[in-house]
Amino acid sequence: MQLGAASGLSAGWERLGGPLGGPLGSPRPRVAMLRQALHAGLSGGFRALGRFVASQPVLFASAPVLLAVLLGASFSRYRVEEDVQSLLAPKHSLAKIEGNLVDSLFPINHSKHALYSDLQTPGRYGRVIVTARRGSLLEPPNLDAVLKRTSAQTTSHPFSELHRLIYQMQVTVPPSSPDSFNYSFSHLCLPDDKKACIVDDIIGALEEIRSARAANRSAPTLRYPITQLAGGRRAYIGHQLGGVQTRGPDGEGVRSARALQLTYYLQARGGLMEGVAGQWEKAFCGRLRDFAALHPQLGLYPATSLSLGTDFQLSSVLARRPLLAGLGLCGVLAILCCSMRDCVRSKPWLGTLALLSVTLAGLTAAGILNLSGSTYNSTYLGIPFVMLGHGLFGSFEMLSSWRRTREDQHVKERVASVFEDVMPRFSGSTVLHLMTLGLAASPLTNMEAVRLFCRTAALAVAVSYAYMLSFYSSCLVFTGYLETGYRHGCFCRRVPRQERLDSKPAWYRCLMYTRYQDEAQTATGTPHGPGHAPYPANVAHTRTYVHPRAVNDQPASTPGHPRASDAHPQDSHLLLGCVRRCYGDWITNTYVKPFVVLLYLVYVSFGLMGFLQVAQGSDPSALVAMDTATASYAHAQQLYFSSYSPVIGFYIYESAPYWNATVQSDLLEYAKGFRRISWLEAYLAYLAERNQSGSCSRENFTYALRHDFLREPQFAHFADDIIFAERGPGQEPEVAASRIFLVAKTTENKREEMSVLLDTLRRLSLTSRVRFLVFNPSFVYLDRYAGAISAPLRHSLLAALFLLGLSSLALVEPLVSVWLGLTLLSVQFGVLGFMSLWGVELDCASVMCLILALGHATDCSGPLLCGFAAGRGDGRTRWVRVALERHGVPSLQALLCYGAALAPVGSVRSNLTRTLFRCLVLTAGCSALHALAFLPALLTFLPPSKSRARRPASGDALQQEAECLEMEDGTRVVDQITTV
């Protein structure tokens, strides 16, 4: 959707009867005619829009400000998203369906103590990891500090000191009301069948060890990961005891342990109890901090059900000051980029006004979100950089185009020329932004955080584009009138006459320096004051779009025909001078181009190396702020409890012939290789001890299960794992559904192994004769995560390529679309590879940045490609230099300001902002490499060709070329067509 910069001049040539680069009168293809007609229509429409904006600058400047203020008042409806699972987990997944089925059979709220998960446990809970600073936690001093019996203990359970503190902790709801009530843990705890609060099994096992030591008798053997309690019941303690070193012949006896994990499950019944549970969790964290201060030999890492959401949203709070600091740095650098030595042509306020335009657009978009009832989350931190990058590219392109217009024209005509030159390209890049973000925001995206981010970013880009057309363009009009009135670009003060300026001090003359005096004195020998024509009479100068041969072949000493570098002295900007006199010649040098190609090969090699190492980031704790409870807990969890997986529920959700020997063999085979708590395995062992066969009739199997096995004290807890269904009067009920618990041995790559295990068990369930499923609350984040996280990226890339291919049929040169498509692929490939080498995983934050890289690369490289492709005749090298001067400098200015705004964000102590910072830095770096190094070097020897003109036959006259010169004669300008 990019249009060439020189389309206006080309259309003027074609109206004379000849196609671009061809002889006059030759036939034109229909596609070329359609493209030219659309070019003319778009250019004419934007030119008319520019005149309209320039005729009503006050309206277009005040309306956006008023609208932003009105919509900004809606921040009273500001709401933060609290459900982190809905943001970071795939929205549509089989794990959620399986979770609903499991909850209907075995309510998860009553199975949380058995179906353990790290940070994904549903409902309310408080959890703490206790570690020993020195030695083992099972040593008498440390164990006494944790399990210290108190005389005030009145309950039958041997609660530890931590339990006493937690049990005696109370929260008052409502806080200041005569009708308030004090809620303790006993009011909120999850009860068992005996209406007693559920406590961890490790507490009972450790209390037995401590009591045996106090009575000077041998302590019972504590086994790991499955131990046997006092009542004969076997319990899994792999998620409650960590950092374990074992001993014994079987390697299951516990010799030492570095960590202990305790969990307190809550139940929330209704809205009031939900609020009470939230207050209790906050008090829980505060009480543990006090306990840690009293016991410095212990390390405590608390976590609650609110910790993940709170610490995830904390990133936006921590990033406020760095964002403001980055905006200030960007403003300072934008002022410097818009400033020049010439005080009249310098426009420093346009840099600040460009940032103000982006700020107003962000405020307007936020107001629309508030009024629509949308919620905010920390991933929206990347949206200001989307708006800033796109807006800066557009503003610097408009300023560059303004400086190439004729200064003797009226401001309205200059603004119209700027719109005709810049707005087709800027509109095309905006459409590509909206297409990529819009498709990623569609229901096809299964990741809610990515979908909401892209939807909000698309809205922000659309509003920013509208404000660039209105607010910033009107500011350009005002600064144009300042320039026409011969006023200082910064202080808006009229520049004194030359004779008055000579009598001023040196600092004042330096401050009021302008090249108008030098030009007037050089041409006429007399200074001119304010209001005089800036150009001398009867001086011909080249137009804005001038043939490069005419530009470069003009000798510097030719009177009346200055070189391009001298024809517009307002172009003598520092960066422009460096690009024109140094960088343009250097990057197109014959001896430099091989090194650039070699650099690109190195770029591709390292990108491929990183691409092959891309890792999925499905862990939600990797997106929270650093130095928080969630980050500390996740680190301790990985350090001490990574030996075993979370407890996996193996659910047989249909009636099965459990009495059949083949079915029993299959179920035992499925559970082979796992640490397991299985009622079927225990029941078969129970029958074997009684010399009974497990392969019997259904009635005998079910009768012995109900009346013998489940009535044994050590097996009574298995009643929660079996659902019986009545068959009829006088008949023994059958087992309608059941479950067993499996635990897998894992390594450091715990989540990756869990994902592989989930896929393996699901494939097994498709071929098994027994209908079963596996579930753990953490599977909601793992299930189909790779497809959910990569789908929006593929959709956005396909949308960009499709848009470029479609536009090449009618709007853009086909080779421009090809080059831009290859550039988008190369930039995104490089960002993906280098972010992997930088330690960034493929999660929702990095995918957002990869989607944004498409639009950013288009903003950076699109104008350069279009400026190069618009040229006809001469060599590629000259047109590359011209494109670098016209479009490379604005891209460099935008990239510098963008980098200044991004730099302070790197100091934020947050995993989310660290991911955003690294990915956005790589996006800007890869885009800059392609726009300023790779493309200028490659375009000098790769298509499109610049020699399309028909060569004259032998003996013919020299080829005729049309060149437009502007002859200024005092008060009028005459366009002449001269034959060279």
N, C-alpha and C positions, 0 to 999 in steps of 0.2 A: 504493500500500500504506500510505498514511498514514490515521490515524484521528483524528477530531475530538477536541479536548481536552475538550469538554463532553459527550462521549457518555454518561458515567455519569448525569449529571443529566437528559439528554434521555430516556434509557431509563426513568428513574424517572418522568418525566412521562407517558411513553407507557403505562406500566403502569396509569396511572389511567384509560386508555380513549381517549386522543386522540393523533393524530399530532403531529409536530413542527410548531409554528406553526399548527395547525388547531384547530377546535372539537372538544370531547370527543365521542367516539362516531362520528365520521365514518369511512367505510371507508378502509382503507389499501391501497395497491397491493401486489401480491405481491413486487415487487422491493424495495420499502421494508421489507416485513416480513422478507424474507430478509436484507437488510442489517442490520436491527436485531437479528435473531437472531445473526448472526455477530459483530456488535459486542458483544452481551451475552456470547457464549461466549468471545471473546478477552479481554474485560475481566475476566470472572470467572476465566478461567485465569491471567492475569497477576496478578490480585489474590491468588489462592491461592499462586502462586509467590512473590510478595512476602512473604506471611506465612511461608512455609517458609524463605526465606532469612533473614528476621528472627529466626526461632526457632533457627537454627543459624549464627550469624554467625562463630563461631570456625572451623567446618569450611570455610565458603565463603571465608574469608580466608586460611587456611593451605594449602588444597589447591592453588590456583593458584601460590602461591610455591614449594611443594615440587615441583610439576610443572615449573615453569620452571627451577628449579635442576637437576633431574635431566636435563632435555632440553638445558639449556645446557652440560652436561658433554660433549656430543657434538661440541664444536668441534674435537676432534682429527681429525675427518673433514672439516674445512673444505677445500674445493678451489675453485680459481679456473678459470673457463673460459678456455682458451688459443686456441681456434679462433674468431677474430673473424669470419671469413667466414661461418661457420655462423650467427652471431648477426645480422649486419647485412645480409646478402644474402638475397633471397627464397629460401625453402627449395625450392620447386618452380618451376623456370623452364626455358624452352627453352634458355637459354644453357648450363645445366649439362649438358643432354642433348647439345647440340652439342659441348661441351667433351670429353665422354667419347668421342664419335665421332671427333673430331679427334685425341685422344690415342691412339686405337687405330690410326689411320692414320699420323700423324706425331707421335711421342711428344713431348709438350710439354717434358719434362725436357731433351730434346736440341734444342729449338727456342727456348729462352728468349732466346738472344742475338739471334734474328731476330724473334720475336714479342714485341716489347718492350711492357711495361706499366709504369705508374708504381709504385703501391704494391700492385698486385694480382698481381705475378709469382708463380707457384707455386714451391714448393720453397724452398731456402735461397739466400741471396745477401747480398752487402754492396755498398752503393752510396753514392757520394759526389758531391756537386755542388761544384766548385771555382770560385770567382768571384774576379775581380780587384777590389780595393778602388778602384783608380784606373786609368783607361785601359782598354786592351784586353788580354785574356789572351794574344793572339797577339803582343804586343810582345816584343822580345828579353828584357828583364829578367824579365817575368812568365813567359814561355815557358821560359826557362832555369831558373827556380825550380821549375817543374813538371816539365820534361823535362831533368833534369840527369844526364848520363851519369856513372857512377862507374867507377873503375878496378877495383873488385871485381866488376864485372859479368862473369859467366861464361857466361850463356845466350846463345843465338844471337839471341834477340829483343832489340831495343833498348828494354828496359824503362826507364821513367822512375824518378825517385827514389821517387815514391809506390809504384810497382810493387816497387821493391827493398825498401821497408819492409814492404809487404804480404807479399811472398814470403818474407822472412826472419822474419816474425812466426811464433812457434810457441806452441802450447798444449799443456800437459802433462796427459795423462789416463791414469790417475787422478792427482790432484795430488801426493799424498804416499803413494807406493807404490813399492817396489823394482822392480815390473814395469811402471812407467809408461812411456809412449812420447810423444815429442815430435812433434806433427802440425803440418805447415806447409801453406801453400796448395796446394802441388804434390800433396799427398796427398788433398786435398778438392776440387780444382777440377773443373769440368766439361770433359771432354776432347773434342777433335774426332776426326775419322777417323784422324789421325796420332798419336793419344794425347798430343797437346800441349794445354796449357791454353788455353781460348778467351779471347781478349782483345778489347777493343773495337777496331773499325776506325779510330777517330779517333786512336788512339795511333800507328799506323803512318803515317797521313797527316801528323800534326804532327811526327813524327820526321824525315820527309823534308824538311819545311820547315826545321827547325832544322839539319839536316845541310847543306842547300844554302846556308844563310846562313853556316855555319862555313867552307864551302869557297869562299865568295865567288863563287857562281854563282847564276843566276836560280832562284828557288824555284818549284816546280810550283804551278799554280793550284788552290786549294782551293775547290771549288764547294759550294753549299748549296741544297737539303738532300741531294742525291745527288751524290756525288763519285766520281772514278775513282782507284783506287789504283795503286800502281806496277806491279802485274802485269796491269793492264788491267781488273780486276774493278770493277764499279760497286757502291757501297755506300751505304746510307742512313745519314746522320749527323745527321738532324734531332733525334733524341733524345739526342745526345751533345754537340752544340755548340749553345749557347743565347745569346740576346741578340745575334743576328747582324745586322750591317749589310752589305748587299751592294753590289756595283759591277759594272761591265761592261755591254755592250750588252744581254745577256739578263737582267741583274739577278740572276745566280746566283753570281758571284764573291764570295768572302768578303773584306770589307775589315777588319772587326773583330769580335770576339766577347767577350762579357762573362762567359760561364760555360762550364764543361766538366763533363760527367757521365761518370763511370767506374763500371763495374759488374763485380763479381767473383762469378761464378756458382759455386755449390757443389753437390755431389751427396752425398746422405745415403743410405748403403747399410746399412739395418738400424738397430737401436736404439742400438748403440754409436756409430756414425758420426753418428747424429742428435744425440746429446749432444755429440759432439766439434764438430759444426758450430755448435751453439748457443754453446759456449764460444768458438769462433773468432769468431763475430759480436760477442760482447761485447768480446773483445780488439781487434777491428777498430775499434770506436768509441773505445776508449781510446787506441789508437795514433794515430788521426786527431786527437784532441784534443791530443796531444803535438806532432804535426806542425803543427797550427795555431798553437800557441804559439811554434814556431820560425820561422814564416813569417807575420808579422803583416800583410803586404801581400796575403795571400790569405784568402778566406773559405771555410770548409769546412762543409758540411751533410750529415752522414752519415745513412744509413738502412739498416736490415737487415730481414730477414723477420720478426724478432721485435719490431721497433720499434712497429708498429701495435698489436699486442696488449698490449705492455707499457705503452705510453702511454695506451691506452684504459682499462686497469685502474688506472692511476695516479690517476684522478679519485677513486676511492673512498678512496685513501690520503690525498690532499690534503684531502678533505672531512671527515675524522674530527674534528679539533678544531673547525671551524665548526659541525658538527652538535652536538657536546657543548655548545658555547657557546650555540647556539640553544635547546637543551633547557633550559639553565640560565635563559636569559632568559624562556622560556615558563613555567618553573616560578615565577619571581618574579612575572610578570604574572598567572599563575593564582592565586597566593596573594592578590594584591591584589584580583582580581575576586571571590574568595570571601569577602573580609573585609568587615566592616561596623563601624560605630561601636559597635554593641551587642556587648559582649564575649561574651555568652551565645549569641546567635544567629549570630554570626560563625563561619565554618567555614574558616579558612585552610588547615587540613591537607587538606581535600578537594581543593584544587587540586593539591597535591603528590601526593596519592594517586591522582588521575586520571592524572597523568604516569607514576606508578609502575605503574599498571594497564596502560597502553600499553606501557611498557618490558617488563613481564613477558610480555605477549602477543607482542611482537616476539621475545623470547628463546625463547619456546615455539615459535613458527613457525620460527625459524632452526634450532632443534633437530630439528624434524620434517624440514626440508629436508636437514639433515646426515645423519640416519638413513636417508633415502630415497635417498641418493647423488646429490643434485642439486649443481650447481655454481653459483658466484656470478659476477656480473659487475657492472660499474659502474652499469648501469641500475637496479639495486636501490636506489640512493640515494633514489629517489622513494617507496619503500614506507613508510619512517617517517612521511612527511607524509600518506600515505593513512590510516594508523592514527591519527595524531595528530588530523587534522581530524575524522574520524568519531567518535573517542572523546571529543574535547572537546565536540562538539555534544551528545552523549548525556549527558555528565556535567553540563554546565551546565543542560540541560533537567531533569535529575533534581533538581538543587539548587533550581532555580526552582520546580518542583512541590512540593518539600518545604516551602519557605517559604510556600506557599499552603495547606498542610494545617492542620487544627486542632491547636493546641498542647496542648489538654487531652486529646487522644487518646493511647493507648498507642503506643509506638514501632512495634510490629508493625503496628498499624492505619495509622499514617502511612506506613510503607514500603509497605504493601499499596496505599494510595491513590496513592502515587508510581508504582508499577508499573502500576496500572490506567490512570493518566493518560498516562505517558510511553512505556512499553514498546511499545504497539501502533504508535505512530509510529516509534519508534527501530527496531523490528523491521522495519517496512515499508521504511525507508531502507536497512537492512542487506540486505534481500532484493534491493532494486534495485541496490545495490553488487555483490552476488554475481552477479546476472543479467548485468549489463553486463560485469563482469570475466570471468565464466565463459564467456560466448560469445566474448569476445576471446581467451580461452585455449584455445579449441577447435581442432581440426585445420583449421577453416575459415581460420584465420589463417596466412598464408604467410610472415610475418616472425617468425623464431624469437625475436628479442629481445623483441618485443611479446608474443608468446605466453607466454614464460617469466615476464616481468614480471607479466602479468595473472594467471597461475596463482598466483604467489607472493603477489601482492596480495590475491587472493580468499581464500587461506588465512589471511593475516594479519588481514583484516577479520573472518573467521569466529571466529578465536581471540580477537580484541579484543572482539567482541560477547559471547562467552561469559564473558570476564573482567569485562566491565562488569556483567553480570548477577550474577556471583558475588563477585569481589574488591571492586569499587567499591561494590556494594550493601551488602556487609557492613561496609565502612568507613562508609557512610552510617548504618548501624544503630548503630555504636559512637559516632559523633558525635551521634546522636540521644539516646543514653543520657546523654552528657555534658550535652546541653541540658536533658534532663529532670531531671538531678541538679543543675541550676543551677551548672554549672562553666564556667570560662573556656574559650572556644573554642580558644585557642592554648596556654595553659599547663596546661589541664585541672585547674585549681585551683578549689575552691568559692568562689563570690563571697561576701564577708562580708556580714553583716547591715547594714542601713542605718545603724543607730546606730554600729556599729563603723567603717563606711566614712567617716562624717563626720569622724572623728578622724584620718584618714590624710592624708598630704601630697597636694598637688594632682595631682602626676604619678601617684600611686597611684590616686586617684579617677578620673582620666582613663583609666587603664589598665583599671580595673574598672568602667567605665561600662556600665550596662544600662538599658533602657527599662522593665524590669519594675517598678522602684521608682516611676517616674513614673506608670505606669498604675495601680498600686495606690494611690498617694497621691491621684490624680485621682478614682478611683472611691469609695474608702472613707475617705480622709483619713489612713490609718495605713499605715506601711510593712509589708511582709511579708518574711519571711526565707526562706531556702531550705526547700523542701519545701512551702510554701504554694501554693495555687492561683494561677496567673499571672493569671487573670481574676477580677474581683469577682463576687460572687453577684448573681443576678437581673439580669444584663445580657445583652440579646439582641444578637447580632452576625450579620452575613450570612455565609453559607457560602462555601466556596472558589469555586464556580461560581455567580455571582450575576447576576441579570438586570441589564444595563447601565443600564436606566432606574431601577431601584431603587438602583443604585450612585451614579449621577450626580445623581439628583434629591433625594438625602437632604441636607438642610441640615446644615451643620457643627455647628450649635448644638443639634440635636435630641438630647435626653438618651437614652442607651441605644442610639442608632442612629448610630454614627460613619460617616463617609464611608469609601469603599474605601481612600483614601489613609491613613486613620487607623485603620481597623479592624485592620490587621495592621502594626504599626509595624516589624516585622522586615523588611518590604518596602522600607523607606526606604534602599535601597542607592543609591550615588551615581549609577550609570548608570540605574537604574530611576527615580530622581527626575528625572533630566534628560529621559528619554523621556516620563514621565508629565506633567510640568509644562511642558516646553518643546517637545521634538521632536514628540511626538504631535499637539499642537495646530498646530504649524507646518507639518508635512508634509501635513496634511489641510485646511489653510487654502484657501479658495476662490481667493485671489490667488496662491498658491504652485503649485497644481496645473497651471496652464498652462505654467509654467516647467519643471516636472518632465516634462510631455509633450514639450515642446520639447527638453529634455535627452535624452529617449529617442530622439527623431528624430535628433538629432546622433549619439547612440551607434550607431544603425542605419546612418547614413550613413558614418561612419568604419569601421564593421565591414565594410560592403559595399566600401568603397575598398580595405581590406586583403585582403578575400576575393578580389578580382579580381587581386591581386598575389601570390597564394600561389605559392611556388617549392618545388620538390622538393629535398630534401637527401640525395642518394644518395652523396655523397662521404664515405667512412668517416673520413677524416682530420679532418672537421669535428666529430667527437665525442670527440677525444682531449684530453688536458690541454694547456694552453698552456705555452710555454717548454720544450717537449720537442723531441726530435730529429725526430719525425714532423711536428709543426707547423712547425718551421723548414724542413724539407725540402719540405713541401707548399707553403709560401709561396715558396720559391726556385723550385720547379718551375712554379708558376703565373706567376711573374715573368719567368722566362727561357725556358721551354720550352712556352709556351702557343700558339705559332704553328702547330703541327701536332699532329694527333691521335696517339694511340698507333698502333702498326703493326697493321693489320687483316689477318688471314689470310683470303684468298678461296679456299675449298676446293671443288674439284670432286670429289665423293666417289663418282661412278659413271663408268664408261667412257663416253667421248664421242668422236664422230668429229672429232678435232682437224684432220684433213686436209681437212675440208669447209670451203669458203670462207665459207659462211653462218655456221657455228659460229665460225670465226675472227673474222668481223666482229662477231658478237654479243659475244664475250668482250672484244674490243677496245673495243666500245662501252660495256660495263659498267665497264671500268676507265678510261674517258675522264673527265677532270676530276680524277683522283687523281694524286698522285706514286706511282709504282709500280716495283716490282722484279719483272718478269714474265719467266719463262723462255720463254713463247710469243712475246711481243713481240720478245725478243732473238733467238729462233730464226728467226722470220720475217725479221727484219733480216739475220741471218746468211745465210739462203738468198737474199735479194735481192742481197746483195753478191756472191754467187757466181753470179748470173744464173740462179737456180733458182726455181721456183714453189712456193709453199707449198701450193697446191691440187693434190694428187697422190694417188696410191694410198696405202692404209694402210701397205703394206710399205715403199714408198720413204720415206714420211714418218717411220716409226719407225726405219728403218735409218739414215737420215742423222742422226736425232736421237741415236741411241745411239753410232754409230761415228765420227761427224764432229763434231757440235756439242759433246757433253759431254766430248770428249777435248781440246778446246781449253782451255789453262790459264785463260783469263779467264772461261770458261763452266763450268768443272768443278764449281763450287759449286752449280749448278742441279740436280745429281744428287740432292741432298737434297730437292728439291721435286717429284720425279716418282716414282711407283710403277709398275713394270712388272709385268705378269702374263703368265705363260707360256701359250701357246695350244696348243702341241703340238709334236711333233718336226718339225723342218724349217721351222717357221713363225716369223715374226718376232713377238716379244711385243708386246702392246698396252699402251697407257697406261691403267692401271686407275684411278688417282687422281692428282691434282696440286694444286698450290697456287701462288698468287701473292700478293704482299704489296702492300697499298694504304695510302696515307697521305693524309689529307684536310687541307686548309687550314682552320684554325679561328680563332676569335676568343677573347675573354675567357670567354665562356660555353661552355667546352669540353665539359663533361659534357652539357649540354642539347643541344648540336649532335651529340654522339656518339649520344645516345638517338634523335634524329630520324633520323640516318643509319642506325642499326641497323634501325629500323622500315621505312625506305625500301628498303633492300637486301633485307629479308625479304619484303616485298611483291613485289619484283622476282623473287625466287627462285621464287615460286608460279606465275608466268606464263612463266618462261624454259624453253626447250627443253633447256637444260643444267642438270642438278641440281647446285646448289651451296649452300653455306652460308658465313656469315662469322662469325669468332670472334676475340675477344681476351679475355684473362683479366678485364679490367675490365668486360666485358659481363655478368658474373655479378651485379654490383651494379646495373647499369642496366636489365636486362631485366625488364619488367613491374613496375618499381618503383612506379609510380604506383598501379596496382591493388593491389599487395601492401601498400602503406603505408596506403591509404585503406579497405581492406576491413574491418579490425577496428573502425575508427571507425564505419562504416555499420552493421555488425552490432550494436555496442553501443547505438547510438542507436535502432535498430529494436527491440532487445530491451527498452529502457526504455519506449518508446512502447507496445509490445505489452503489457507488464506493467501499465502504467497503464490502458490500455484494458480489459484483462481484469479488473482489480481494480474498475473503475468499475461493472461489472455486479453485483457482490455486496458489495464491502467499502467503497468510497469513494464519496462524492458525485460524480456525473459531472462537475459543473463544477469540482470540485477536481482531477480528473484532467486536464481540459482545460487549466486554468490551469497546473498543474505541467508538463504536456507542452510548452506554449508557453514556459514559463520555461526548461526544459532546452534547447529549440531556440535561444532567444534568447541564453542564456549561452554555449552552445557556438559559436554564430555569432560572438558578440562576441570570445570568446577566440581563435578562428581568425583573425578579421580583424585584431585589434590585435597579435597576435604577429607577423603578417606585416609590419605597419607598424613593429614594433620590431626587425626584422631577423632573425626566427627562421624558419628553413625548415621545411618539412613533412618531418621525419625520424622515426625510431622514438621518440626521446625526446619530441618534441612531440606525437606521436599518443598516447603513453601519458598525457600530461597532459590531452589532450582527452577521453580516455575517463574519466579521474578527475573531470573537470569535471561529468559527469552526476551522479555520486554526491554531489559537493560541493554542487552547486546544490540537490539534493534535501534534503540535511541542512539547508541554510540557509533555503530558502523553503518546504519542505513543512509544518513546524509552523505557520508563519504563515498559510498558506492554510487549513489544517485548523481552526485556531482561529477564523479569520474565518467559514468556512462552517458551523461548528457553531452559531453564534448564530442565533437566530430572533427576529423582531420588531425594532422600532426601526429606526434608520437605519444605513446602512453606515458612516458616519463614526465612530460610537461603537464599533462592533465592530472597526473597524480600529485604533482606539486601544487597545482591550482586547487585541487580538492582538499589537500591538507591545509592550505591557507584559509580556505573558506569554511570548511567544516571540521577539520582536525583541531583547530584552535578552540572553537566553542566546546568540542568534546573534552579537550584537555582541561579547560576551565571548569566544566561541570564535574569532571572526575576529581579535580583537586578539592573543590568545595564539598563534594560528596564524601571524600576521604576524611576531610577535617570534621565533618559532622559525625562520622562513624567512629573516629578514634577514641573519644571518651567512653563509648559503650564497652570497649574492651576491658575497662577497669571494674565493671560491675561483677560482684561476686555471685554469679548465677550461672548454672549450667545452660539454661535456656538462652540467655543473652550471649554467653560464650559461643554457642552454636550459631546464633544469628550473626554475631560479629565475624566469626571465621568464614562463614559461607558468603556473607555480603562483601567482605574484603576480597575473597577469591573471585566473586562475580565481577567486581570493579576491576581487579587486576587482569583477569582474562579478557574482559571487554576492551580494556586499554591496550593490551598487547595486540589484539586483532585489529583495532582501529588505527593504531599509531605505528605498528611495526609490521605485522604479518601481511595485512591487506595492501599497504603501500608498496611493499617489496614484490609481492606476488602479482599484483596488477600490472607491473611494468613488463612482464613477459608472458602473461596468460590472457585469454580473451576477457572482455570484448576488445576487438581490434579498433584502432583509431584511424586506420587508413582505408576507409570505405569509398573514398571519392574515386571516380573513374579517371584513370590515367589518360592524358592526351596522347593521341597517336603521333607517330613520327612526323616531324615537320609541322605539327599543329602549334598553335599559339599556346602560351602558358594557360594553365587552368584558371578559370575565373572564379573568384570567391566574393561573396557579398559581405561587406563589413559596414557596420553602422557607426558613423561618427556624429558627434553632436557639435555643431558649430554655434558658439554663443556670440551674439552680436549685440552687445549692450543690453537691451531689454528683452530680446527674444532669442529663442533657441530653435535652430533649424536642423532637422534630421536629414541628412543627405546619404544617398546610396552611392558609394564610390566603387569604381572597378579597379581592383589591384591586378 
